Amino acid sequence: MKRLGVFINLTCSAAALFLPLALYLKTGTIKYSYSVYHGTEATYILLISLLLLGISYLISDNIISGLLLIGVALFNTFDFEWTHNAFAAGFFIYTTYTIFKDKRFNYLAIPIVSAAFLIPAITLFWFETVAVFFFVTHSILYSIKKLKIYK
């Protein structure tokens, strides 16, 4: 079962790398943030991606990040703006913090924090893309470490 959980985490994490491209290809535009794709023809791509990634966090024992990300998916920005934004901010802050605490891979938090300071210049979409890339990189490296332990 443990190996299956790691495999699911690796698969969902790798798929998340393609989320920005999938959103762009489906709509033909780059919006201000991922959340703005709610209500477009890319709604289901966004929802399924966020839910799968949230579940993969739950499976990999990062329960708080998983629950926060599932909250981001379930409460869209148009109908539940404050709730959605609170879940999203919590997810980015908490997940970055967990990466920062991981002594083996804490260097992955540096580009996330740096990109956060650049949000006014680069828009939230590009910050989210940078953050997701490094969240996924951390998740993949952590899963590989777990697989080595299970051998």
C-alpha positions as a Markdown table, in Angstrom:
| # | Residue | x | y | z |
|---|---|---|---|---|
| 1 | Met | 0.0 | 0.0 | 0.0 |
| 2 | Lys | 2.8 | 2.4 | 0.8 |
| 3 | Arg | 4.3 | 2.0 | -2.6 |
| 4 | Leu | 0.9 | 2.6 | -4.2 |
| 5 | Gly | 0.6 | 5.8 | -2.3 |
| 6 | Val | 4.0 | 7.0 | -3.5 |
| 7 | Phe | 3.1 | 6.0 | -7.1 |
| 8 | Ile | -0.1 | 8.0 | -6.9 |
| 9 | Asn | 1.7 | 11.0 | -5.5 |
| 10 | Leu | 4.3 | 10.8 | -8.2 |
| 11 | Thr | 1.7 | 10.5 | -10.9 |
| 12 | Cys | -0.5 | 13.4 | -9.7 |
| 13 | Ser | 2.6 | 15.6 | -9.0 |
| 14 | Ala | 3.9 | 15.0 | -12.5 |
| 15 | Ala | 0.5 | 15.7 | -14.0 |
| 16 | Ala | 0.3 | 19.0 | -12.1 |
| 17 | Leu | 3.4 | 20.3 | -14.0 |
| 18 | Phe | 1.2 | 20.4 | -17.1 |
| 19 | Leu | -1.7 | 22.3 | -15.5 |
| 20 | Pro | -0.6 | 25.8 | -16.8 |
| 21 | Leu | -0.2 | 24.5 | -20.3 |
| 22 | Ala | -3.5 | 22.6 | -20.2 |
| 23 | Leu | -5.3 | 25.8 | -19.0 |
| 24 | Tyr | -3.8 | 27.8 | -21.8 |
| 25 | Leu | -4.4 | 25.3 | -24.5 |
| 26 | Lys | -8.0 | 24.8 | -23.5 |
| 27 | Thr | -8.8 | 28.6 | -23.3 |
| 28 | Gly | -6.2 | 30.2 | -25.6 |
| 29 | Thr | -5.5 | 32.8 | -23.0 |
| 30 | Ile | -3.4 | 33.3 | -19.9 |
| 31 | Lys | -5.7 | 34.7 | -17.1 |
| 32 | Tyr | -4.6 | 36.6 | -14.0 |
| 33 | Ser | -4.5 | 33.5 | -11.9 |
| 34 | Tyr | -5.4 | 29.8 | -12.0 |
| 35 | Ser | -8.6 | 30.5 | -10.1 |
| 36 | Val | -10.0 | 32.7 | -12.9 |
| 37 | Tyr | -10.3 | 29.6 | -15.0 |
| 38 | His | -13.3 | 28.7 | -12.9 |
| 39 | Gly | -16.3 | 29.3 | -15.1 |
| 40 | Thr | -14.4 | 28.9 | -18.4 |
| 41 | Glu | -14.2 | 25.9 | -20.6 |
| 42 | Ala | -11.2 | 24.8 | -18.5 |
| 43 | Thr | -13.2 | 24.5 | -15.3 |
| 44 | Tyr | -13.0 | 20.7 | -15.1 |
| 45 | Ile | -9.3 | 20.6 | -16.0 |
| 46 | Leu | -8.7 | 23.0 | -13.1 |
| 47 | Leu | -11.0 | 21.2 | -10.6 |
| 48 | Ile | -9.8 | 17.7 | -11.4 |
| 49 | Ser | -6.1 | 18.8 | -11.2 |
| 50 | Leu | -6.5 | 20.5 | -7.9 |
| 51 | Leu | -8.5 | 17.6 | -6.4 |
| 52 | Leu | -6.0 | 15.0 | -7.6 |
| 53 | Leu | -3.1 | 17.0 | -6.3 |
| 54 | Gly | -4.9 | 17.6 | -3.0 |
| 55 | Ile | -5.5 | 13.9 | -2.6 |
| 56 | Ser | -1.9 | 13.1 | -3.4 |
| 57 | Tyr | -0.9 | 15.5 | -0.6 |
| 58 | Leu | -3.2 | 13.6 | 1.7 |
| 59 | Ile | -1.7 | 10.3 | 0.7 |
| 60 | Ser | 1.8 | 11.6 | 1.2 |
| 61 | Asp | 1.1 | 12.6 | 4.8 |
| 62 | Asn | 0.9 | 16.3 | 4.1 |
| 63 | Ile | -2.7 | 16.4 | 5.3 |
| 64 | Ile | -3.0 | 20.2 | 5.9 |
| 65 | Ser | -1.7 | 21.1 | 2.4 |
| 66 | Gly | -4.1 | 18.5 | 0.9 |
| 67 | Leu | -7.1 | 19.8 | 2.8 |
| 68 | Leu | -6.3 | 23.4 | 1.9 |
| 69 | Leu | -5.9 | 22.5 | -1.8 |
| 70 | Ile | -9.2 | 20.6 | -1.8 |
| 71 | Gly | -10.8 | 23.7 | -0.2 |
| 72 | Val | -9.3 | 25.8 | -3.1 |
| 73 | Ala | -10.9 | 23.5 | -5.6 |
| 74 | Leu | -14.3 | 23.3 | -3.9 |
| 75 | Phe | -14.8 | 27.0 | -3.2 |
| 76 | Asn | -14.5 | 28.9 | -6.4 |
| 77 | Thr | -13.3 | 32.5 | -6.5 |
| 78 | Phe | -16.6 | 33.9 | -8.0 |
| 79 | Asp | -19.1 | 32.5 | -5.5 |
| 80 | Phe | -16.8 | 32.2 | -2.4 |
| 81 | Glu | -14.1 | 34.8 | -3.0 |
| 82 | Trp | -12.9 | 35.2 | 0.7 |
| 83 | Thr | -13.1 | 31.5 | 1.4 |
| 84 | His | -11.3 | 30.6 | -1.8 |
| 85 | Asn | -8.6 | 33.2 | -1.2 |
| 86 | Ala | -8.1 | 32.1 | 2.4 |
| 87 | Phe | -7.7 | 28.5 | 1.4 |
| 88 | Ala | -5.3 | 29.5 | -1.5 |
| 89 | Ala | -3.2 | 31.7 | 0.7 |
| 90 | Gly | -3.1 | 29.1 | 3.4 |
| 91 | Phe | -2.1 | 26.4 | 0.9 |
| 92 | Phe | 0.8 | 28.5 | -0.6 |
| 93 | Ile | 2.1 | 29.7 | 2.8 |
| 94 | Tyr | 1.8 | 26.3 | 4.6 |
| 95 | Thr | 3.2 | 24.3 | 1.7 |
| 96 | Thr | 6.1 | 26.7 | 1.2 |
| 97 | Tyr | 6.8 | 26.5 | 5.0 |
| 98 | Thr | 6.8 | 22.7 | 4.9 |
| 99 | Ile | 9.4 | 22.7 | 2.1 |
| 100 | Phe | 11.4 | 25.3 | 4.1 |
| 101 | Lys | 11.4 | 23.0 | 7.1 |
| 102 | Asp | 12.7 | 20.0 | 5.1 |
| 103 | Lys | 16.5 | 20.3 | 5.5 |
| 104 | Arg | 17.2 | 18.1 | 2.5 |
| 105 | Phe | 15.2 | 20.2 | 0.1 |
| 106 | Asn | 14.7 | 23.6 | 1.8 |
| 107 | Tyr | 16.5 | 25.4 | -1.0 |
| 108 | Leu | 13.3 | 24.8 | -3.1 |
| 109 | Ala | 11.4 | 27.4 | -1.0 |
| 110 | Ile | 13.7 | 30.2 | -2.1 |
| 111 | Pro | 12.3 | 30.7 | -5.7 |
| 112 | Ile | 8.7 | 30.4 | -4.3 |
| 113 | Val | 9.3 | 33.2 | -1.8 |
| 114 | Ser | 11.2 | 35.3 | -4.4 |
| 115 | Ala | 8.3 | 34.9 | -6.9 |
| 116 | Ala | 5.8 | 36.0 | -4.2 |
| 117 | Phe | 7.6 | 39.3 | -3.9 |
| 118 | Leu | 7.3 | 39.7 | -7.7 |
| 119 | Ile | 3.5 | 39.1 | -7.9 |
| 120 | Pro | 2.7 | 42.8 | -8.8 |
| 121 | Ala | 5.1 | 42.6 | -11.7 |
| 122 | Ile | 4.5 | 39.0 | -12.9 |
| 123 | Thr | 0.8 | 38.4 | -12.0 |
| 124 | Leu | -0.6 | 35.7 | -9.8 |
| 125 | Phe | -0.7 | 33.1 | -12.7 |
| 126 | Trp | 3.1 | 33.2 | -13.0 |
| 127 | Phe | 3.7 | 33.1 | -9.3 |
| 128 | Glu | 1.4 | 30.0 | -9.1 |
| 129 | Thr | 3.2 | 28.4 | -12.0 |
| 130 | Val | 6.6 | 28.9 | -10.2 |
| 131 | Ala | 5.2 | 27.7 | -6.9 |
| 132 | Val | 3.5 | 24.6 | -8.4 |
| 133 | Phe | 6.7 | 23.7 | -10.2 |
| 134 | Phe | 8.7 | 23.8 | -7.0 |
| 135 | Phe | 5.9 | 22.1 | -4.9 |
| 136 | Val | 5.9 | 19.3 | -7.5 |
| 137 | Thr | 9.7 | 19.1 | -7.6 |
| 138 | His | 9.7 | 18.8 | -3.8 |
| 139 | Ser | 7.0 | 16.2 | -3.9 |
| 140 | Ile | 8.8 | 14.1 | -6.5 |
| 141 | Leu | 12.1 | 14.3 | -4.6 |
| 142 | Tyr | 10.4 | 13.3 | -1.4 |
| 143 | Ser | 8.6 | 10.4 | -3.1 |
| 144 | Ile | 11.8 | 9.1 | -4.6 |
| 145 | Lys | 13.4 | 9.3 | -1.1 |
| 146 | Lys | 10.4 | 7.3 | 0.3 |
| 147 | Leu | 10.8 | 4.7 | -2.5 |
| 148 | Lys | 14.4 | 4.2 | -1.5 |
| 149 | Ile | 13.4 | 3.6 | 2.1 |
| 150 | Tyr | 10.8 | 1.0 | 1.1 |
| 151 | Lys | 13.3 | -1.1 | -0.8 |
